[in-house]
Amino acid sequence: MGEQPLGFELEVPFPSAREARIAWAALSADPEPRGRGISRVEELRLGGGTLGVRWSAAEARILRVSVSSYLDHLGLVLRTMDAFGPPQPGSAQNNSA
Amino acid sequence: MTVVIGFEGSANKLGIGIVRDGVVLSNPRCTYITPPGQGFLPRDTAKHHQERVLEILQKALDEAGIAPHEIDCVAYTKGPGMGAPLVSVALVARTVAQLWSKPLVGVNHCIGHIEMGRLITGAHNPIVLYVSGGNTQVIAYSQRRYRIFGETIDIAVGNCLDRFARVLKISNDPSPGYNIEQMAKRGSFVELPYTVKGMDVSFSGILSYIEEAAQRMLASGECTAEDLCFSLQETVFAMLVEITERAMAHCGVREVLIVGGVGCNLRLQEMMEVMCKERGAKLFATDERFCIDNGAMIAQAGWEMFRSGLTTEIKDSWITQRFRTDDMEVTWRD
């Protein structure tokens, strides 16, 4: 879509590039629920250790709802990594019978 | 040996279950309960799930006696359901799948109910009546699809019951449907619209009618709340029995399986049992541990999918509010 009048940018540093990538993959899988009037782009920056998120929106209300929801989701991902991390190395094979 | 952990949170119930080769090792769950007269909204439901999900996850692992490295696959509800709650739960599933380096499987909510129903009851190839707050479908398996033979053309039967409970300000604890069921035991019949349409059903007219009747007849003392609960159940359950019987006749099937939250209702089971007996068929139903949305049903369907070679890439793991039962190819059955 074309350029929207309102924008917001967020940068979130992570302890490691691996953790940043995990958060990026988890959060970027879902598009904005109501695509009309807002867009969101996520990318990894600064050698992969920082998650960058950029929003463009037509209205302040839509932008605020989206950013607020995203921060809730980011908080949940961080709490999940705290509670059930650190990341384990990839298993060569599953123990499927 | 294959161990799957399943994450479910498509409506107001949040559950995480662990299944290993047909055995449910754990299945903790919690329910977001709103005050009488109110339904649950997506944003508040998602907030509830976000607050409770990690606690339930830890409980599932502890009760199963399973460590993350012993898990082979992470399954989650891809849809259908409420958007924000689905996302909240999928985020955790995606995160732990990456933390533990395990494959991910996106499961259809309805197929979760069917596979758990088949596992628990041993039903082989039944006509499935799937009835809940969000879904009402008559399903038969054929040529690698769970095919929808009949369904609601507007609101789910459970939605109709739940919204009627709101009108009467019935408690939502443990569930409005359960409380309607208890009140119905003390009621007598009031005529309501009967709206079967071939293989399909419609509940919105019945809901409007009984909402109006509740205002008018209760004010005048013409009938009691218990009478309306009884009558609503008798009417909507008879409709469900009729479309199920019609599907049985079309398919020549002698087994019926009821799944979904409304499947807990003993009166529905009783009415379906009567019809099945008359047709020389067998009825299968599960109890509230598995009828109601739970994580183990997602783990079980995930187990079947994973063992047949299906996984979901993280980039394809978006949730969808609409996910038709017949959209999924059933690669794990003949």
HADDOCK unambig.tbl for C-alpha pairs under 7 A between the chains (distance, minus, plus):
assign (segid A and resid 22 and name CA) (segid B and resid 95 and name CA) 6.43 0.50 0.50
assign (segid A and resid 22 and name CA) (segid B and resid 98 and name CA) 6.31 0.50 0.50
assign (segid A and resid 25 and name CA) (segid B and resid 314 and name CA) 6.55 0.50 0.50
assign (segid A and resid 25 and name CA) (segid B and resid 315 and name CA) 6.90 0.50 0.50
assign (segid A and resid 26 and name CA) (segid B and resid 91 and name CA) 5.62 0.50 0.50
assign (segid A and resid 26 and name CA) (segid B and resid 94 and name CA) 5.41 0.50 0.50
assign (segid A and resid 26 and name CA) (segid B and resid 95 and name CA) 5.85 0.50 0.50
assign (segid A and resid 27 and name CA) (segid B and resid 91 and name CA) 6.78 0.50 0.50
assign (segid A and resid 29 and name CA) (segid B and resid 314 and name CA) 6.70 0.50 0.50
assign (segid A and resid 29 and name CA) (segid B and resid 315 and name CA) 5.23 0.50 0.50
assign (segid A and resid 29 and name CA) (segid B and resid 316 and name CA) 6.70 0.50 0.50
assign (segid A and resid 29 and name CA) (segid B and resid 317 and name CA) 6.04 0.50 0.50
assign (segid A and resid 29 and name CA) (segid B and resid 318 and name CA) 5.07 0.50 0.50
assign (segid A and resid 30 and name CA) (segid B and resid 318 and name CA) 4.60 0.50 0.50
assign (segid A and resid 30 and name CA) (segid B and resid 319 and name CA) 6.57 0.50 0.50
assign (segid A and resid 73 and name CA) (segid B and resid 88 and name CA) 6.83 0.50 0.50
assign (segid A and resid 76 and name CA) (segid B and resid 50 and name CA) 6.59 0.50 0.50
assign (segid A and resid 77 and name CA) (segid B and resid 91 and name CA) 6.71 0.50 0.50
assign (segid A and resid 77 and name CA) (segid B and resid 92 and name CA) 6.47 0.50 0.50
assign (segid A and resid 77 and name CA) (segid B and resid 95 and name CA) 6.62 0.50 0.50
assign (segid A and resid 80 and name CA) (segid B and resid 54 and name CA) 6.80 0.50 0.50
assign (segid A and resid 80 and name CA) (segid B and resid 92 and name CA) 6.54 0.50 0.50
assign (segid A and resid 85 and name CA) (segid B and resid 99 and name CA) 6.02 0.50 0.50
assign (segid A and resid 86 and name CA) (segid B and resid 99 and name CA) 6.64 0.50 0.50
assign (segid A and resid 87 and name CA) (segid B and resid 99 and name CA) 4.12 0.50 0.50
assign (segid A and resid 87 and name CA) (segid B and resid 100 and name CA) 6.15 0.50 0.50
assign (segid A and resid 88 and name CA) (segid B and resid 99 and name CA) 5.77 0.50 0.50
assign (segid A and resid 88 and name CA) (segid B and resid 100 and name CA) 5.21 0.50 0.50
assign (segid A and resid 88 and name CA) (segid B and resid 101 and name CA) 6.36 0.50 0.50
assign (segid A and resid 89 and name CA) (segid B and resid 101 and name CA) 6.74 0.50 0.50
assign (segid A and resid 90 and name CA) (segid B and resid 101 and name CA) 5.01 0.50 0.50
assign (segid A and resid 91 and name CA) (segid B and resid 101 and name CA) 6.59 0.50 0.50
assign (segid A and resid 94 and name CA) (segid B and resid 72 and name CA) 5.97 0.50 0.50
assign (segid A and resid 95 and name CA) (segid B and resid 1 and name CA) 6.88 0.50 0.50
assign (segid A and resid 96 and name CA) (segid B and resid 1 and name CA) 5.12 0.50 0.50
assign (segid A and resid 96 and name CA) (segid B and resid 2 and name CA) 5.13 0.50 0.50
assign (segid A and resid 97 and name CA) (segid B and resid 1 and name CA) 4.43 0.50 0.50
assign (segid A and resid 97 and name CA) (segid B and resid 2 and name CA) 6.69 0.50 0.50
